[in-house]
Structures are given as structure tokens and as C-alpha cells.
Amino acid sequence: VIRAFESEEVIHVDDSVDPVRDLETIQSELCKKDLEYVQKQIEAFEKVGKGQKAKKISEAYTSAKTKILEHLEKNQPALMATFSDAEIAEFKACAPALITTKPIVYLVNLSKKAFIKKKSKWLPKIADWVSSHGGGTVIPFSVEYEQELWELRDDDDAKKKHIQAHDGA
């Protein structure tokens, strides 16, 4: 969930609203977590116990490992790397739970006004960022607007009037 509106009542940890910066921060944190996870998984996968022969590591595994580590170290999701089918199969056996290989849904919390107008200065910037960072689904919404609807939940007529008054938003 990304905040894309200004409000004196809602404090931002960085004292300013910049959803693209926030997306960068979130992606960086996810990549760091994946890097930590994948390094542990690689170590466990490649570890040779006492009295055991060294494991035969395939070229596909080595290639996938290199691509994933390079991407994650640059704060790029593993999803952005290009893999062969063999690389995917080999590496899934080692590290099946990488967060940055999962599809992403970006929820963009807009002001009520921007949501109703279906226009925000941030939406094109967010869409560009998402497109250039592996893609995903962007869903604009407004907590403020949804809260108003929630308060009318027991009155269907009032809810319909509210929606009609706001151009069907």
C-alpha cells in the first residue's frame, strides 16, 4: 500500500509524500530480505557434510544463482532476471520462497478528491515506476472514500446516493 496524497493529519515517516521514493524503499527492503534468505539457502544447498562427496552443481543452478544474487545485490527483484526453464527448475529446488519472484499488486491510497476525479499527479509516476521494475497491477483507491461508504453500510439508499453524488466512484 502506497500513500499518494498530502494531509496534515497523516504524518509520513519521511515528512513528505513521495510514493515513488516509498516504492524504492519497499523494493530495497524486499530485495535485502530475499538476499539474506537466498544466501542461507545456497549455503545449506551447497554444504557438504562430513564424509560426503561434494554435490554435483549444474550449470543451470550456477547460472541462476549468479543472476539472482546480482539482481538482489542491486536492489532489483529476482523476477526481473531472465531465466531459462532449466535455471528456474534448478534454483526453485534451492530457494522456493523468494518474495521478489511473486506477482505484485500495488494499492495506491489517494485522497477522496483524487479518487473521485480519477486523477492524481502521482499515478503516472507510479505506473512508470511499476512498469520499469518488473510490472504488476496498480489499484487506486481511497481509504477516506471507503470509510464514508462503510459508515453508510446499513443504509442502502444513502449508499447509492453517495455513490451517485460522486460520479459512480
N, C-alpha and C positions, 0 to 999 in steps of 0.2 A: 504494500500500500504506500503510495507516494502522495504527499501533500502538494497541491498546486494552487494555493490561494493564500492571500495575506489576511491576517487577523491579529489584532492587538490582544484578543482574548486567548489565542492559542500560541503558546511560546514554542519556538523551534530551537532545538539544541544548538544550532549554529547561528542563532539570532537573525537569520534571514531565510527567505524561502527561495530555494533553487532545486527543483525536482531533479534536474539532470545531475547536479552535484550529489544529491541523495542517491540516485541510481548508481553512480560511480562508487559511492561509499558502500552500498549494499553489495554490489558485484564484487568489490575488493574483499569484503568480509567473507562472502561465499567462496571465492577462489582460495583465500587463505585457509579456510576450513577444509576444503577439498584437498588442498596441497598437503596439509597435515595428515589427513586421512589416507591419501594415496601413498605417501611416503611410508607410513606404518604398514599398509597393505603390501607394498613392494618388498619391504624388509622381511615381513613374515613369509611372503610367497617365495622369495629367493633364498631364504635362510636354509643352510644345510646343517642338519643335526649331527651329533657325534656318531661316527661310524657309518654315516650315509654318504652315498655318492652325490656329487654335485648334480643339481637338476639340469636337465637339458632345457635351455631357454630358447624359444623360437625367435626367428627374425621378426615375425609379426608382433610378438609380445614386446620385444626390444624397441621396435619402431613406434608402437602405440605408446609405450611408456615415455619415450623421448618427446613425442608430440604433446602428450598430456602435461608432462612436467613443464615443458617450455611455455605452454599456454597459461597454466596456472601461475607460474612464476611471474608472468607479465600481467597478471590480473585479468586474463581473458578466460572465459568459460571453456571447459573441455569440449563442449558442444560445438565450438567454433573451429575446432581442428577437423581436418578431412581424414577419414579413416577408410581403409579397405575393410571388406567383410571379415577377413581373417584377423585383422588387428582388433576389430570390435569383439569378436568371439574370444580371442586370447585374453584381452585385457578385462573383459567382463568377468572372467573367471577369477581374476586377481582382485579387482576393485569394483564390485557391482553397484555400489551405492553412492556414486558421485553426484552431488547435488547439482553441479553445473552442467550435467548432461540431460537434465529433466526439462520438459517444456515449461515455459514461464507465462504466467498471467499477471499483467501489471494493472493494478487497480489504482486509478488516479482520482483522488478526492478533490473535487472542485468546489468552489463557492456555489451557493444556490443560484445566484445570478448567472454565473458562467455555465452551469449545468443546464439551466432553462434555455439560455440563448444558444447552447451547444457550441460555445466558442470560448477559447481560453488562449492567452498568449503562450502558455506552456505546452499545450497539446501538440503542436507541430514539432517543437523541440524534443519532446518526449518520444514522439513517433520516430523522428530521425535517429535518436539515440538507440531505441529498441531495434530498429532496422539494421543499424550498423553494429549491433552487439549480439547477433545471433537470432534476432526475431522474437516473436511472442505475440500474445494477444493483449491489447490495451483496452481496458474497460473504464471509461469515465463514469463517475457517479458523484453524488453529493450527500455526505452524511447529514448535513443541515436539512436538505430537502427530504431525505428518507426519514429523519426524525419527525418532521411535520406530518408525513404520511402515517407513521407509526402512531402518533398521537390521535389520529383520526380512524384508527383501525376498527373501532366498534361502530362507526357511523358511515355506512356505505355511500349514502347520498353526499355527505360532506367530503368524503374522499374523492368521489367522482368530480364534484365541483372544484375541489382543489387542483386536481389534475387538469381539468379543462381550463381553469384560470391561468395555468402555467403552460399553455400550448402543448398539452399532452405529455409533458416531461415525466 
